[in-house]
Amino acid sequence: MINTKENIQLLIRRICLIIMDCGLISLASFLALALRFDLQVSSIEPIYLSNMLETLPILIVATLVIFGAFRIYSSLWQYASTQELSNILMAGLTSMMVQLLTMVMLQKGMPRSYYFFYYILLVIFVGGTRILYRYLRMRKADIKKIFQKRTGKKVMIVG
């Protein structure tokens, strides 16, 4: 029974992370374009915005598949290590390359700097949320220890 409960909790966490990643991928894509135009959203050329919006569903699905292949959703960062960081860096790079290839194949033009900004932002957003998740889990465990009832006797050892 406990194992089933843990499996359901793990599944819910993974689904939440996938939904959050969809938003982060979209945000990274839009902010990369905005950064290219010095955060002046009104100066973004409409063709670039249109190309980004047309290819965004493909990018989201491809990136989620890439994250699955790099086991981004397997560890859930309970014990973060250089392996998880390496996985995020490589998954972000692969996502950027897939996006570049998709844009070329569909003949959708984007500024060259957009891809670099997208990669940096994606790694920061995805890595940052995983580190934040780990931090909050650690804080939750610390708070539980503080408010946990002690059942033993208080003893003073002298000598």
N, CA, C and O atoms as a GROMACS GRO file, in nm:
protein
  636
    1MET      N    1   0.082  -0.119   0.000
    1MET     CA    2   0.000   0.000   0.000
    1MET      C    3   0.087   0.126   0.000
    1MET      O    4   0.058   0.221  -0.073
    2ILE      N    5   0.192   0.129   0.081
    2ILE     CA    6   0.281   0.245   0.088
    2ILE      C    7   0.350   0.266  -0.046
    2ILE      O    8   0.364   0.380  -0.091
    3ASN      N    9   0.392   0.159  -0.109
    3ASN     CA   10   0.461   0.168  -0.236
    3ASN      C   11   0.372   0.232  -0.342
    3ASN      O   12   0.418   0.314  -0.421
    4THR      N   13   0.244   0.196  -0.342
    4THR     CA   14   0.150   0.253  -0.438
    4THR      C   15   0.132   0.402  -0.411
    4THR      O   16   0.125   0.482  -0.505
    5LYS      N   17   0.123   0.441  -0.285
    5LYS     CA   18   0.108   0.582  -0.248
    5LYS      C   19   0.231   0.661  -0.293
    5LYS      O   20   0.218   0.771  -0.346
    6GLU      N   21   0.349   0.605  -0.272
    6GLU     CA   22   0.473   0.672  -0.314
    6GLU      C   23   0.480   0.684  -0.466
    6GLU      O   24   0.525   0.786  -0.519
    7ASN      N   25   0.434   0.581  -0.537
    7ASN     CA   26   0.434   0.584  -0.683
    7ASN      C   27   0.339   0.693  -0.735
    7ASN      O   28   0.370   0.762  -0.832
    8ILE      N   29   0.225   0.707  -0.670
    8ILE     CA   30   0.130   0.810  -0.712
    8ILE      C   31   0.188   0.949  -0.685
    8ILE      O   32   0.174   1.038  -0.769
    9GLN      N   33   0.252   0.968  -0.570
    9GLN     CA   34   0.314   1.097  -0.539
    9GLN      C   35   0.425   1.129  -0.639
    9GLN      O   36   0.439   1.244  -0.683
   10LEU      N   37   0.504   1.029  -0.674
   10LEU     CA   38   0.611   1.048  -0.770
   10LEU      C   39   0.554   1.086  -0.907
   10LEU      O   40   0.608   1.173  -0.975
   11LEU      N   41   0.447   1.019  -0.947
   11LEU     CA   42   0.382   1.049  -1.075
   11LEU      C   43   0.327   1.191  -1.076
   11LEU      O   44   0.341   1.263  -1.175
   12ILE      N   45   0.265   1.233  -0.967
   12ILE     CA   46   0.212   1.369  -0.957
   12ILE      C   47   0.325   1.471  -0.965
   12ILE      O   48   0.311   1.573  -1.033
   13ARG      N   49   0.436   1.445  -0.897
   13ARG     CA   50   0.550   1.537  -0.904
   13ARG      C   51   0.604   1.547  -1.046
   13ARG      O   52   0.635   1.657  -1.093
   14ARG      N   53   0.614   1.435  -1.114
   14ARG     CA   54   0.664   1.436  -1.252
   14ARG      C   55   0.570   1.511  -1.345
   14ARG      O   56   0.615   1.587  -1.430
   15ILE      N   57   0.442   1.491  -1.329
   15ILE     CA   58   0.344   1.562  -1.412
   15ILE      C   59   0.353   1.712  -1.386
   15ILE      O   60   0.349   1.791  -1.480
   16CYS      N   61   0.366   1.750  -1.260
   16CYS     CA   62   0.381   1.893  -1.227
   16CYS      C   63   0.508   1.950  -1.289
   16CYS      O   64   0.507   2.061  -1.342
   17LEU      N   65   0.617   1.874  -1.284
   17LEU     CA   66   0.741   1.921  -1.345
   17LEU      C   67   0.728   1.933  -1.496
   17LEU      O   68   0.782   2.027  -1.555
   18ILE      N   69   0.659   1.841  -1.559
   18ILE     CA   70   0.639   1.847  -1.704
   18ILE      C   71   0.556   1.970  -1.742
   18ILE      O   72   0.589   2.040  -1.837
   19ILE      N   73   0.450   1.995  -1.667
   19ILE     CA   74   0.366   2.112  -1.693
   19ILE      C   75   0.448   2.240  -1.673
   19ILE      O   76   0.440   2.333  -1.753
   20MET      N   77   0.525   2.244  -1.565
   20MET     CA   78   0.609   2.360  -1.538
   20MET      C   79   0.714   2.377  -1.648
   20MET      O   80   0.741   2.490  -1.689
   21ASP      N   81   0.771   2.268  -1.695
   21ASP     CA   82   0.871   2.276  -1.802
   21ASP      C   83   0.811   2.330  -1.931
   21ASP      O   84   0.877   2.401  -2.006
   22CYS      N   85   0.685   2.295  -1.959
   22CYS     CA   86   0.619   2.351  -2.078
   22CYS      C   87   0.617   2.503  -2.070
   22CYS      O   88   0.646   2.572  -2.168
   23GLY      N   89   0.583   2.555  -1.955
   23GLY     CA   90   0.582   2.699  -1.935
   23GLY      C   91   0.722   2.759  -1.943
   23GLY      O   92   0.741   2.866  -2.001
   24LEU      N   93   0.820   2.690  -1.884
   24LEU     CA   94   0.957   2.740  -1.885
   24LEU      C   95   1.016   2.741  -2.026
   24LEU      O   96   1.091   2.832  -2.061
   25ILE      N   97   0.984   2.641  -2.106
   25ILE     CA   98   1.032   2.635  -2.244
   25ILE      C   99   0.974   2.752  -2.323
   25ILE      O  100   1.045   2.819  -2.398
   26SER      N  101   0.845   2.778  -2.304
   26SER     CA  102   0.780   2.890  -2.372
   26SER      C  103   0.840   3.022  -2.326
   26SER      O  104   0.868   3.110  -2.407
   27LEU      N  105   0.859   3.036  -2.196
   27LEU     CA  106   0.916   3.158  -2.140
   27LEU      C  107   1.058   3.181  -2.190
   27LEU      O  108   1.095   3.293  -2.227
   28ALA      N  109   1.138   3.075  -2.192
   28ALA     CA  110   1.276   3.087  -2.240
   28ALA      C  111   1.278   3.128  -2.387
   28ALA      O  112   1.362   3.208  -2.429
   29SER      N  113   1.188   3.074  -2.465
   29SER     CA  114   1.181   3.106  -2.606
   29SER      C  115   1.143   3.253  -2.628
   29SER      O  116   1.206   3.323  -2.707
   30PHE      N  117   1.040   3.299  -2.557
   30PHE     CA  118   0.998   3.437  -2.572
   30PHE      C  119   1.103   3.534  -2.519
   30PHE      O  120   1.135   3.634  -2.584
   31LEU      N  121   1.158   3.506  -2.400
   31LEU     CA  122   1.259   3.596  -2.343
   31LEU      C  123   1.386   3.599  -2.427
   31LEU      O  124   1.454   3.702  -2.433
   32ALA      N  125   1.420   3.489  -2.491
   32ALA     CA  126   1.537   3.488  -2.579
   32ALA      C  127   1.517   3.585  -2.695
   32ALA      O  128   1.609   3.657  -2.734
   33LEU      N  129   1.398   3.585  -2.749
   33LEU     CA  130   1.366   3.678  -2.858
   33LEU      C  131   1.364   3.822  -2.805
   33LEU      O  132   1.414   3.913  -2.872
   34ALA      N  133   1.307   3.842  -2.688
   34ALA     CA  134   1.304   3.976  -2.629
   34ALA      C  135   1.445   4.026  -2.597
   34ALA      O  136   1.476   4.143  -2.620
   35LEU      N  137   1.531   3.938  -2.545
   35LEU     CA  138   1.670   3.977  -2.517
   35LEU      C  139   1.743   4.017  -2.644
   35LEU      O  140   1.824   4.110  -2.643
   36ARG      N  141   1.715   3.949  -2.752
   36ARG     CA  142   1.776   3.982  -2.880
   36ARG      C  143   1.745   4.125  -2.921
   36ARG      O  144   1.826   4.193  -2.984
   37PHE      N  145   1.624   4.171  -2.883
   37PHE     CA  146   1.582   4.307  -2.916
   37PHE      C  147   1.586   4.398  -2.793
   37PHE      O  148   1.504   4.488  -2.778
   38ASP      N  149   1.683   4.372  -2.705
   38ASP     CA  150   1.710   4.455  -2.586
   38ASP      C  151   1.587   4.474  -2.497
   38ASP      O  152   1.565   4.582  -2.442
   39LEU      N  153   1.509   4.370  -2.484
   39LEU     CA  154   1.388   4.367  -2.401
   39LEU      C  155   1.284   4.471  -2.443
   39LEU      O  156   1.197   4.506  -2.364
   40GLN      N  157   1.293   4.519  -2.564
   40GLN     CA  158   1.194   4.610  -2.621
   40GLN      C  159   1.095   4.525  -2.702
   40GLN      O  160   1.114   4.504  -2.822
   41VAL      N  161   0.992   4.478  -2.635
   41VAL     CA  162   0.897   4.386  -2.699
   41VAL      C  163   0.834   4.450  -2.822
   41VAL      O  164   0.808   4.381  -2.921
   42SER      N  165   0.811   4.579  -2.818
   42SER     CA  166   0.749   4.647  -2.932
   42SER      C  167   0.841   4.650  -3.055
   42SER      O  168   0.794   4.667  -3.167
   43SER      N  169   0.971   4.633  -3.034
   43SER     CA  170   1.064   4.637  -3.148
   43SER      C  171   1.092   4.498  -3.207
   43SER      O  172   1.169   4.486  -3.303
   44ILE      N  173   1.031   4.394  -3.151
   44ILE     CA  174   1.048   4.259  -3.208
   44ILE      C  175   0.977   4.256  -3.343
   44ILE      O  176   0.860   4.291  -3.354
   45GLU      N  177   1.050   4.215  -3.444
   45GLU     CA  178   0.990   4.208  -3.577
   45GLU      C  179   0.880   4.101  -3.578
   45GLU      O  180   0.900   3.990  -3.528
   46PRO      N  181   0.764   4.134  -3.634
   46PRO     CA  182   0.650   4.041  -3.632
   46PRO      C  183   0.680   3.905  -3.693
   46PRO      O  184   0.624   3.804  -3.650
   47ILE      N  185   0.767   3.900  -3.792
   47ILE     CA  186   0.797   3.771  -3.856
   47ILE      C  187   0.866   3.677  -3.758
   47ILE      O  188   0.841   3.557  -3.758
   48TYR      N  189   0.955   3.732  -3.672
   48TYR     CA  190   1.023   3.649  -3.573
   48TYR      C  191   0.926   3.598  -3.468
   48TYR      O  192   0.931   3.481  -3.429
   49LEU      N  193   0.837   3.684  -3.424
   49LEU     CA  194   0.737   3.644  -3.326
   49LEU      C  195   0.645   3.537  -3.385
   49LEU      O  196   0.609   3.441  -3.317
   50SER      N  197   0.607   3.555  -3.509
   50SER     CA  198   0.522   3.458  -3.577
   50SER      C  199   0.593   3.324  -3.593
   50SER      O  200   0.534   3.218  -3.569
   51ASN      N  201   0.719   3.327  -3.634
   51ASN     CA  202   0.796   3.203  -3.650
   51ASN      C  203   0.811   3.130  -3.517
   51ASN      O  204   0.801   3.007  -3.512
   52MET      N  205   0.835   3.206  -3.409
   52MET     CA  206   0.849   3.143  -3.278
   52MET      C  207   0.718   3.077  -3.236
   52MET      O  208   0.718   2.964  -3.189
   53LEU      N  209   0.607   3.148  -3.253
   53LEU     CA  210   0.478   3.094  -3.211
   53LEU      C  211   0.435   2.973  -3.295
   53LEU      O  212   0.372   2.881  -3.243
   54GLU      N  213   0.469   2.973  -3.423
   54GLU     CA  214   0.434   2.860  -3.509
   54GLU      C  215   0.512   2.733  -3.473
   54GLU      O  216   0.458   2.623  -3.482
   55THR      N  217   0.636   2.749  -3.432
   55THR     CA  218   0.719   2.632  -3.403
   55THR      C  219   0.722   2.596  -3.254
   55THR      O  220   0.780   2.495  -3.216
   56LEU      N  221   0.658   2.678  -3.170
   56LEU     CA  222   0.662   2.653  -3.026
   56LEU      C  223   0.604   2.516  -2.986
   56LEU      O  224   0.664   2.448  -2.903
   57PRO      N  225   0.490   2.472  -3.041
   57PRO     CA  226   0.440   2.339  -3.003
   57PRO      C  227   0.540   2.227  -3.036
   57PRO      O  228   0.557   2.134  -2.958
   58ILE      N  229   0.604   2.237  -3.152
   58ILE     CA  230   0.704   2.137  -3.190
   58ILE      C  231   0.821   2.141  -3.091
   58ILE      O  232   0.871   2.038  -3.047
   59LEU      N  233   0.863   2.264  -3.057
   59LEU     CA  234   0.975   2.281  -2.964
   59LEU      C  235   0.943   2.223  -2.827
   59LEU      O  236   1.027   2.157  -2.766
   60ILE      N  237   0.822   2.248  -2.778
   60ILE     CA  238   0.784   2.197  -2.646
   60ILE      C  239   0.786   2.045  -2.644
   60ILE      O  240   0.844   1.984  -2.555
   61VAL      N  241   0.721   1.984  -2.742
   61VAL     CA  242   0.715   1.837  -2.746
   61VAL      C  243   0.856   1.778  -2.760
   61VAL      O  244   0.892   1.684  -2.689
   62ALA      N  245   0.935   1.834  -2.852
   62ALA     CA  246   1.071   1.782  -2.873
   62ALA      C  247   1.156   1.797  -2.747
   62ALA      O  248   1.230   1.706  -2.712
   63THR      N  249   1.144   1.910  -2.679
   63THR     CA  250   1.224   1.933  -2.559
   63THR      C  251   1.182   1.839  -2.447
   63THR      O  252   1.267   1.789  -2.374
   64LEU      N  253   1.052   1.815  -2.432
   64LEU     CA  254   1.007   1.721  -2.328
   64LEU      C  255   1.058   1.580  -2.356
   64LEU      O  256   1.097   1.508  -2.264
   65VAL      N  257   1.059   1.540  -2.483
   65VAL     CA  258   1.114   1.409  -2.519
   65VAL      C  259   1.264   1.406  -2.489
   65VAL      O  260   1.315   1.306  -2.437
   66ILE      N  261   1.334   1.513  -2.522
   66ILE     CA  262   1.478   1.520  -2.494
   66ILE      C  263   1.502   1.514  -2.344
   66ILE      O  264   1.593   1.443  -2.299
   67PHE      N  265   1.423   1.586  -2.265
   67PHE     CA  266   1.438   1.582  -2.119
   67PHE      C  267   1.416   1.439  -2.068
   67PHE      O  268   1.485   1.394  -1.977
   68GLY      N  269   1.319   1.370  -2.125
   68GLY     CA  270   1.296   1.231  -2.086
   68GLY      C  271   1.416   1.143  -2.121
   68GLY      O  272   1.456   1.058  -2.042
   69ALA      N  273   1.472   1.165  -2.240
   69ALA     CA  274   1.588   1.086  -2.283
   69ALA      C  275   1.710   1.111  -2.194
   69ALA      O  276   1.790   1.021  -2.171
   70PHE      N  277   1.724   1.234  -2.146
   70PHE     CA  278   1.836   1.267  -2.058
   70PHE      C  279   1.803   1.244  -1.911
   70PHE      O  280   1.880   1.283  -1.823
   71ARG      N  281   1.691   1.181  -1.884
   71ARG     CA  282   1.649   1.142  -1.749
   71ARG      C  283   1.636   1.260  -1.654
   71ARG      O  284   1.670   1.251  -1.536
   72ILE      N  285   1.586   1.371  -1.706
   72ILE     CA  286   1.565   1.490  -1.624
   72ILE      C  287   1.453   1.465  -1.522
   72ILE      O  288   1.455   1.522  -1.413
   73TYR      N  289   1.357   1.381  -1.558
   73TYR     CA  290   1.244   1.356  -1.469
   73TYR      C  291   1.264   1.234  -1.380
   73TYR      O  292   1.174   1.201  -1.302
   74SER      N  293   1.376   1.168  -1.390
   74SER     CA  294   1.398   1.046  -1.312
   74SER      C  295   1.448   1.073  -1.171
   74SER      O  296   1.404   1.008  -1.076
   75SER      N  297   1.539   1.168  -1.156
   75SER     CA  298   1.601   1.187  -1.025
   75SER      C  299   1.522   1.280  -0.935
   75SER      O  300   1.527   1.265  -0.813
   76LEU      N  301   1.449   1.375  -0.992
   76LEU     CA  302   1.374   1.475  -0.917
   76LEU      C  303   1.462   1.554  -0.820
   76LEU      O  304   1.409   1.623  -0.733
   77TRP      N  305   1.589   1.546  -0.833
   77TRP     CA  306   1.686   1.629  -0.762
   77TRP      C  307   1.679   1.618  -0.610
   77TRP      O  308   1.701   1.717  -0.539
   78GLN      N  309   1.648   1.501  -0.561
   78GLN     CA  310   1.655   1.485  -0.416
   78GLN      C  311   1.800   1.492  -0.371
   78GLN      O  312   1.831   1.548  -0.266
   79TYR      N  313   1.887   1.436  -0.452
   79TYR     CA  314   2.031   1.443  -0.426
   79TYR      C  315   2.097   1.497  -0.552
   79TYR      O  316   2.138   1.419  -0.639
   80ALA      N  317   2.107   1.628  -0.563
   80ALA     CA  318   2.163   1.689  -0.683
   80ALA      C  319   2.312   1.661  -0.691
   80ALA      O  320   2.383   1.663  -0.590
   81SER      N  321   2.359   1.634  -0.810
   81SER     CA  322   2.501   1.610  -0.831
   81SER      C  323   2.542   1.669  -0.964
   81SER      O  324   2.460   1.727  -1.036
   82THR      N  325   2.668   1.653  -0.996
   82THR     CA  326   2.717   1.703  -1.124
   82THR      C  327   2.654   1.627  -1.241
   82THR      O  328   2.645   1.680  -1.351
   83GLN      N  329   2.612   1.505  -1.218
   83GLN     CA  330   2.548   1.427  -1.324
   83GLN      C  331   2.415   1.492  -1.366
   83GLN      O  332   2.387   1.504  -1.485
   84GLU      N  333   2.334   1.536  -1.270
   84GLU     CA  334   2.208   1.602  -1.302
   84GLU      C  335   2.234   1.734  -1.374
   84GLU      O  336   2.164   1.767  -1.470
   85LEU      N  337   2.335   1.809  -1.329
   85LEU     CA  338   2.370   1.935  -1.396
   85LEU      C  339   2.416   1.909  -1.538
   85LEU      O  340   2.378   1.980  -1.631
   86SER      N  341   2.498   1.807  -1.555
   86SER     CA  342   2.546   1.770  -1.689
   86SER      C  343   2.429   1.730  -1.778
   86SER      O  344   2.426   1.766  -1.896
   87ASN      N  345   2.334   1.656  -1.723
   87ASN     CA  346   2.216   1.616  -1.801
   87ASN      C  347   2.136   1.737  -1.847
   87ASN      O  348   2.089   1.741  -1.961
   88ILE      N  349   2.120   1.836  -1.759
   88ILE     CA  350   2.044   1.956  -1.797
   88ILE      C  351   2.120   2.036  -1.903
   88ILE      O  352   2.059   2.085  -1.998
   89LEU      N  353   2.251   2.048  -1.888
   89LEU     CA  354   2.331   2.121  -1.987
   89LEU      C  355   2.322   2.054  -2.124
   89LEU      O  356   2.305   2.121  -2.226
   90MET      N  357   2.335   1.923  -2.127
   90MET     CA  358   2.331   1.851  -2.254
   90MET      C  359   2.189   1.849  -2.313
   90MET      O  360   2.172   1.859  -2.435
   91ALA      N  361   2.088   1.836  -2.228
   91ALA     CA  362   1.950   1.838  -2.276
   91ALA      C  363   1.916   1.975  -2.335
   91ALA      O  364   1.851   1.984  -2.439
   92GLY      N  365   1.961   2.082  -2.270
   92GLY     CA  366   1.939   2.216  -2.322
   92GLY      C  367   2.008   2.238  -2.455
   92GLY      O  368   1.952   2.298  -2.547
   93LEU      N  369   2.131   2.189  -2.465
   93LEU     CA  370   2.206   2.202  -2.591
   93LEU      C  371   2.137   2.122  -2.703
   93LEU      O  372   2.125   2.170  -2.816
   94THR      N  373   2.093   2.004  -2.671
   94THR     CA  374   2.022   1.921  -2.770
   94THR      C  375   1.892   1.988  -2.812
   94THR      O  376   1.857   1.988  -2.930
   95SER      N  377   1.820   2.046  -2.717
   95SER     CA  378   1.696   2.116  -2.748
   95SER      C  379   1.723   2.234  -2.841
   95SER      O  380   1.648   2.257  -2.936
   96MET      N  381   1.829   2.308  -2.814
   96MET     CA  382   1.864   2.421  -2.899
   96MET      C  383   1.897   2.374  -3.041
   96MET      O  384   1.855   2.436  -3.138
   97MET      N  385   1.971   2.264  -3.052
   97MET     CA  386   2.008   2.212  -3.184
   97MET      C  387   1.885   2.162  -3.260
   97MET      O  388   1.874   2.184  -3.381
   98VAL      N  389   1.793   2.096  -3.190
   98VAL     CA  390   1.669   2.049  -3.254
   98VAL      C  391   1.587   2.170  -3.300
   98VAL      O  392   1.528   2.168  -3.409
   99GLN      N  393   1.583   2.273  -3.218
   99GLN     CA  394   1.510   2.393  -3.258
   99GLN      C  395   1.573   2.458  -3.381
   99GLN      O  396   1.503   2.499  -3.473
  100LEU      N  397   1.704   2.466  -3.383
  100LEU     CA  398   1.775   2.523  -3.498
  100LEU      C  399   1.746   2.442  -3.625
  100LEU      O  400   1.716   2.499  -3.730
  101LEU      N  401   1.755   2.310  -3.613
  101LEU     CA  402   1.726   2.224  -3.729
  101LEU      C  403   1.581   2.236  -3.774
  101LEU      O  404   1.552   2.237  -3.894
  102THR      N  405   1.489   2.246  -3.678
  102THR     CA  406   1.347   2.262  -3.712
  102THR      C  407   1.324   2.392  -3.788
  102THR      O  408   1.252   2.395  -3.888
  103MET      N  409   1.385   2.499  -3.740
  103MET     CA  410   1.370   2.629  -3.807
  103MET      C  411   1.427   2.626  -3.949
  103MET      O  412   1.370   2.683  -4.041
  104VAL      N  413   1.540   2.559  -3.965
  104VAL     CA  414   1.602   2.551  -4.098
  104VAL      C  415   1.514   2.466  -4.190
  104VAL      O  416   1.490   2.504  -4.305
  105MET      N  417   1.468   2.352  -4.141
  105MET     CA  418   1.386   2.263  -4.224
  105MET      C  419   1.254   2.329  -4.264
  105MET      O  420   1.206   2.310  -4.376
  106LEU      N  421   1.194   2.405  -4.173
  106LEU     CA  422   1.067   2.471  -4.202
  106LEU      C  423   1.087   2.608  -4.268
  106LEU      O  424   0.991   2.678  -4.298
  107GLN      N  425   1.212   2.644  -4.289
  107GLN     CA  426   1.250   2.772  -4.350
  107GLN      C  427   1.191   2.890  -4.274
  107GLN      O  428   1.134   2.982  -4.333
  108LYS      N  429   1.207   2.885  -4.144
  108LYS     CA  430   1.164   2.993  -4.055
  108LYS      C  431   1.290   3.063  -4.004
  108LYS      O  432   1.373   3.001  -3.938
  109GLY      N  433   1.303   3.190  -4.034
  109GLY     CA  434   1.422   3.263  -3.993
  109GLY      C  435   1.412   3.315  -3.851
  109GLY      O  436   1.306   3.361  -3.808
  110MET      N  437   1.522   3.307  -3.780
  110MET     CA  438   1.533   3.365  -3.647
  110MET      C  439   1.672   3.427  -3.636
  110MET      O  440   1.765   3.382  -3.703
  111PRO      N  441   1.687   3.528  -3.552
  111PRO     CA  442   1.821   3.585  -3.531
  111PRO      C  443   1.915   3.479  -3.473
  111PRO      O  444   1.872   3.394  -3.395
  112ARG      N  445   2.041   3.484  -3.511
  112ARG     CA  446   2.137   3.384  -3.461
  112ARG      C  447   2.153   3.389  -3.310
  112ARG      O  448   2.168   3.284  -3.247
  113SER      N  449   2.150   3.507  -3.252
  113SER     CA  450   2.169   3.520  -3.107
  113SER      C  451   2.052   3.460  -3.029
  113SER      O  452   2.067   3.426  -2.912
  114TYR      N  453   1.938   3.447  -3.092
  114TYR     CA  454   1.819   3.391  -3.027
  114TYR      C  455   1.849   3.251  -2.972
  114TYR      O  456   1.809   3.220  -2.860
  115TYR      N  457   1.919   3.169  -3.048
  115TYR     CA  458   1.945   3.031  -3.008
  115TYR      C  459   2.036   3.026  -2.885
  115TYR      O  460   2.016   2.944  -2.795
  116PHE      N  461   2.135   3.113  -2.881
  116PHE     CA  462   2.225   3.120  -2.766
  116PHE      C  463   2.148   3.164  -2.642
  116PHE      O  464   2.160   3.102  -2.536
  117PHE      N  465   2.068   3.270  -2.654
  117PHE     CA  466   1.989   3.317  -2.541
  117PHE      C  467   1.891   3.210  -2.494
  117PHE      O  468   1.870   3.191  -2.374
  118TYR      N  469   1.830   3.139  -2.589
  118TYR     CA  470   1.735   3.032  -2.554
  118TYR      C  471   1.804   2.925  -2.471
  118TYR      O  472   1.751   2.881  -2.369
  119TYR      N  473   1.922   2.882  -2.514
  119TYR     CA  474   1.995   2.779  -2.442
  119TYR      C  475   2.027   2.823  -2.299
  119TYR      O  476   2.002   2.749  -2.203
  120ILE      N  477   2.082   2.943  -2.286
  120ILE     CA  478   2.120   2.993  -2.153
  120ILE      C  479   1.997   3.002  -2.063
  120ILE      O  480   2.000   2.956  -1.949
  121LEU      N  481   1.891   3.061  -2.113
  121LEU     CA  482   1.770   3.077  -2.032
  121LEU      C  483   1.707   2.943  -1.995
  121LEU      O  484   1.663   2.924  -1.882
  122LEU      N  485   1.703   2.851  -2.089
  122LEU     CA  486   1.645   2.719  -2.061
  122LEU      C  487   1.722   2.648  -1.950
  122LEU      O  488   1.663   2.591  -1.859
  123VAL      N  489   1.854   2.651  -1.959
  123VAL     CA  490   1.936   2.585  -1.856
  123VAL      C  491   1.916   2.653  -1.720
  123VAL      O  492   1.904   2.585  -1.618
  124ILE      N  493   1.912   2.786  -1.719
  124ILE     CA  494   1.892   2.858  -1.592
  124ILE      C  495   1.755   2.827  -1.534
  124ILE      O  496   1.743   2.800  -1.414
  125PHE      N  497   1.651   2.830  -1.617
  125PHE     CA  498   1.515   2.806  -1.567
  125PHE      C  499   1.497   2.663  -1.518
  125PHE      O  500   1.447   2.641  -1.408
  126VAL      N  501   1.537   2.567  -1.598
  126VAL     CA  502   1.517   2.427  -1.560
  126VAL      C  503   1.607   2.390  -1.442
  126VAL      O  504   1.562   2.327  -1.346
  127GLY      N  505   1.733   2.428  -1.450
  127GLY     CA  506   1.824   2.400  -1.338
  127GLY      C  507   1.782   2.472  -1.211
  127GLY      O  508   1.788   2.415  -1.102
  128GLY      N  509   1.739   2.597  -1.226
  128GLY     CA  510   1.696   2.674  -1.109
  128GLY      C  511   1.575   2.616  -1.040
  128GLY      O  512   1.569   2.613  -0.918
  129THR      N  513   1.478   2.568  -1.118
  129THR     CA  514   1.360   2.508  -1.056
  129THR      C  515   1.394   2.378  -0.984
  129THR      O  516   1.336   2.348  -0.880
  130ARG      N  517   1.487   2.302  -1.040
  130ARG     CA  518   1.527   2.177  -0.974
  130ARG      C  519   1.602   2.204  -0.844
  130ARG      O  520   1.582   2.135  -0.745
  131ILE      N  521   1.688   2.304  -0.846
  131ILE     CA  522   1.761   2.339  -0.724
  131ILE      C  523   1.664   2.396  -0.620
  131ILE      O  524   1.676   2.365  -0.501
  132LEU      N  525   1.570   2.478  -0.664
  132LEU     CA  526   1.469   2.532  -0.572
  132LEU      C  527   1.387   2.419  -0.512
  132LEU      O  528   1.356   2.420  -0.393
  133TYR      N  529   1.350   2.321  -0.594
  133TYR     CA  530   1.275   2.205  -0.546
  133TYR      C  531   1.354   2.132  -0.436
  133TYR      O  532   1.299   2.096  -0.332
  134ARG      N  533   1.482   2.112  -0.460
  134ARG     CA  534   1.566   2.044  -0.362
  134ARG      C  535   1.576   2.126  -0.233
  134ARG      O  536   1.569   2.071  -0.124
  135TYR      N  537   1.594   2.256  -0.248
  135TYR     CA  538   1.605   2.344  -0.131
  135TYR      C  539   1.477   2.339  -0.047
  135TYR      O  540   1.484   2.328   0.075
  136LEU      N  541   1.363   2.346  -0.112
  136LEU     CA  542   1.236   2.342  -0.040
  136LEU      C  543   1.214   2.209   0.030
  136LEU      O  544   1.160   2.206   0.141
  137ARG      N  545   1.257   2.099  -0.032
  137ARG     CA  546   1.247   1.968   0.034
  137ARG      C  547   1.335   1.962   0.158
  137ARG      O  548   1.296   1.907   0.260
  138MET      N  549   1.455   2.020   0.148
  138MET     CA  550   1.545   2.022   0.264
  138MET      C  551   1.486   2.106   0.376
  138MET      O  552   1.490   2.066   0.493
  139ARG      N  553   1.430   2.222   0.342
  139ARG     CA  554   1.370   2.310   0.443
  139ARG      C  555   1.251   2.240   0.508
  139ARG      O  556   1.231   2.252   0.629
  140LYS      N  557   1.173   2.170   0.430
  140LYS     CA  558   1.056   2.099   0.484
  140LYS      C  559   1.101   1.993   0.584
  140LYS      O  560   1.039   1.977   0.689
  141ALA      N  561   1.208   1.922   0.552
  141ALA     CA  562   1.259   1.820   0.643
  141ALA      C  563   1.311   1.885   0.772
  141ALA      O  564   1.290   1.831   0.881
  142ASP      N  565   1.377   1.998   0.761
  142ASP     CA  566   1.428   2.068   0.880
  142ASP      C  567   1.314   2.116   0.968
  142ASP      O  568   1.322   2.107   1.091
  143ILE      N  569   1.208   2.168   0.908
  143ILE     CA  570   1.093   2.217   0.983
  143ILE      C  571   1.023   2.102   1.054
  143ILE      O  572   0.977   2.117   1.167
  144LYS      N  573   1.014   1.986   0.986
  144LYS     CA  574   0.953   1.869   1.050
  144LYS      C  575   1.030   1.829   1.176
  144LYS      O  576   0.970   1.796   1.278
  145LYS      N  577   1.163   1.833   1.168
  145LYS     CA  578   1.246   1.797   1.284
  145LYS      C  579   1.224   1.893   1.400
  145LYS      O  580   1.224   1.851   1.515
  146ILE      N  581   1.205   2.019   1.371
  146ILE     CA  582   1.186   2.119   1.477
  146ILE      C  583   1.055   2.095   1.551
  146ILE      O  584   1.052   2.103   1.674
  147PHE      N  585   0.948   2.068   1.478
  147PHE     CA  586   0.816   2.055   1.539
  147PHE      C  587   0.779   1.912   1.576
  147PHE      O  588   0.667   1.888   1.622
  148GLN      N  589   0.870   1.819   1.556
  148GLN     CA  590   0.841   1.680   1.588
  148GLN      C  591   0.841   1.661   1.740
  148GLN      O  592   0.929   1.712   1.810
  149LYS      N  593   0.741   1.587   1.790
  149LYS     CA  594   0.735   1.561   1.934
  149LYS      C  595   0.844   1.463   1.972
  149LYS      O  596   0.868   1.364   1.905
  150ARG      N  597   0.907   1.495   2.081
  150ARG     CA  598   1.008   1.403   2.134
  150ARG      C  599   0.941   1.312   2.235
  150ARG      O  600   0.864   1.357   2.320
  151THR      N  601   0.971   1.183   2.223
  151THR     CA  602   0.905   1.085   2.310
  151THR      C  603   0.993   1.038   2.425
  151THR      O  604   0.943   0.975   2.519
  152GLY      N  605   1.120   1.066   2.420
  152GLY     CA  606   1.210   1.015   2.524
  152GLY      C  607   1.219   1.109   2.645
  152GLY      O  608   1.166   1.220   2.645
  153LYS      N  609   1.289   1.059   2.748
  153LYS     CA  610   1.310   1.139   2.870
  153LYS      C  611   1.432   1.228   2.848
  153LYS      O  612   1.525   1.195   2.774
  154LYS      N  613   1.428   1.343   2.914
  154LYS     CA  614   1.544   1.430   2.912
  154LYS      C  615   1.643   1.377   3.015
  154LYS      O  616   1.606   1.348   3.129
  155VAL      N  617   1.768   1.364   2.974
  155VAL     CA  618   1.871   1.309   3.062
  155VAL      C  619   1.991   1.401   3.060
  155VAL      O  620   2.029   1.453   2.955
  156MET      N  621   2.051   1.420   3.177
  156MET     CA  622   2.172   1.499   3.186
  156MET      C  623   2.283   1.406   3.234
  156MET      O  624   2.270   1.338   3.335
  157ILE      N  625   2.392   1.405   3.159
  157ILE     CA  626   2.505   1.321   3.197
  157ILE      C  627   2.610   1.410   3.261
  157ILE      O  628   2.652   1.511   3.203
  158VAL      N  629   2.652   1.373   3.381
  158VAL     CA  630   2.750   1.451   3.453
  158VAL      C  631   2.874   1.364   3.472
  158VAL      O  632   2.864   1.248   3.510
  159GLY      N  633   2.987   1.422   3.446
  159GLY     CA  634   3.109   1.348   3.476
  159GLY      C  635   3.198   1.325   3.359
  159GLY      O  636   3.303   1.263   3.373
   0.00000   0.00000   0.00000
